[in-house]
Amino acid sequence: MNISLRAVHMDRTPQLDMYIEKKIQLLGRYAENIKQVSVELLGDMHHRKGGVIRVEMILRLVQAGSQPLRVEETASDIHEAIDMAVATMKKNIIAYKEKKIAVKKDIVRTVRGK
């Protein structure tokens, strides 16, 4: 699994990199065929909320023809934003796998004529 991290308008620390990599490794439990994960951290000053952190995560699977899974989360704390993005990506992976299984079952039903 290839993990690429990018930070815009904020500092990346080794501890933060390790935290992100640890959280992304947990996604391997739900999809063993992860090819690449791109994480972009954006620090921004919102005119009403103050400091806001946006995390954008794009996950690509090894399978040919599969669409990348994309998540974007915003929070005031960097760890909270990362945790929310990983939780949402977990839900997306599970939904993708369920959809893939449903399509396979539909194909089998069509071939069998039921």
C-alpha positions in Angstrom: 0.0 0.0 0.0 1.4 3.4 -1.1 0.5 6.3 1.2 1.1 9.9 0.1 0.7 12.7 2.5 0.4 16.4 1.7 -0.1 19.4 4.0 -1.1 22.9 2.8 -1.0 25.9 5.1 0.0 23.8 8.1 3.1 22.0 9.4 3.5 18.3 9.1 5.2 16.6 12.1 6.6 13.1 12.2 4.1 12.3 14.9 1.2 13.4 12.7 2.5 11.3 9.8 2.8 8.3 12.0 -0.8 8.9 13.4 -2.2 9.1 9.8 -0.3 6.0 8.6 -1.5 4.1 11.6 -5.1 5.0 11.0 -4.8 4.2 7.3 -3.3 0.8 8.0 -6.5 0.0 9.9 -8.4 0.4 6.6 -6.5 -2.7 5.4 -8.8 -4.8 7.6 -11.7 -3.8 5.3 -10.0 -3.9 1.9 -6.9 -6.0 1.5 -6.4 -4.8 -2.1 -5.6 -1.2 -1.5 -3.2 0.2 -4.1 -2.7 3.8 -3.0 -4.1 6.3 -0.4 -3.6 10.0 -0.9 -4.2 12.2 2.1 -4.3 16.0 1.8 -4.5 18.2 5.0 -5.6 21.8 4.5 -5.4 24.4 7.2 -7.7 27.3 6.8 -9.0 30.3 8.7 -12.8 30.4 8.4 -14.2 33.9 8.8 -16.7 32.7 11.5 -15.4 29.5 12.8 -11.7 30.3 13.2 -9.1 27.7 12.4 -10.6 24.8 10.4 -8.8 21.7 9.2 -10.0 19.9 6.1 -8.9 16.3 5.3 -9.3 14.9 1.8 -8.6 11.2 1.4 -8.6 9.3 -1.9 -8.2 5.5 -1.9 -7.5 3.5 -5.0 -7.9 -0.3 -5.2 -5.8 -2.7 -7.2 -8.8 -4.0 -9.2 -8.9 -2.8 -12.8 -11.8 -0.5 -13.6 -12.7 0.3 -10.0 -13.4 4.0 -9.2 -11.3 5.7 -6.5 -13.1 6.2 -3.2 -13.0 9.8 -2.0 -13.8 11.3 1.4 -13.6 14.9 2.6 -14.1 15.9 6.3 -13.8 19.2 8.1 -13.2 19.8 11.9 -11.5 22.2 14.2 -9.0 19.6 15.4 -6.6 17.8 13.1 -7.0 14.4 14.9 -10.8 14.7 14.9 -10.8 15.5 11.2 -8.5 12.5 10.4 -10.7 10.1 12.6 -13.8 11.3 10.9 -12.3 10.8 7.4 -11.1 7.3 8.3 -14.5 6.4 9.7 -16.3 7.7 6.6 -13.8 5.8 4.3 -14.5 2.6 6.2 -18.2 3.0 5.5 -17.4 3.7 1.9 -15.3 0.6 1.6 -18.0 -1.6 3.2 -20.6 -0.1 0.9 -18.4 -0.7 -2.2 -17.8 -4.3 -1.2 -21.6 -4.9 -0.6 -22.4 -3.4 -4.0 -19.8 -5.5 -5.7 -21.3 -8.7 -4.0 -24.8 -7.7 -5.0 -23.7 -7.2 -8.7 -22.1 -10.7 -8.7 -25.2 -12.2 -7.3 -27.3 -10.5 -9.9 -25.0 -11.7 -12.7 -25.3 -15.3 -11.3 -29.1 -15.0 -11.2 -29.2 -13.8 -14.8 -27.0 -16.6 -16.0 -29.0 -19.2 -14.2 -32.3 -17.7 -15.4 -33.9 -17.3 -12.0 
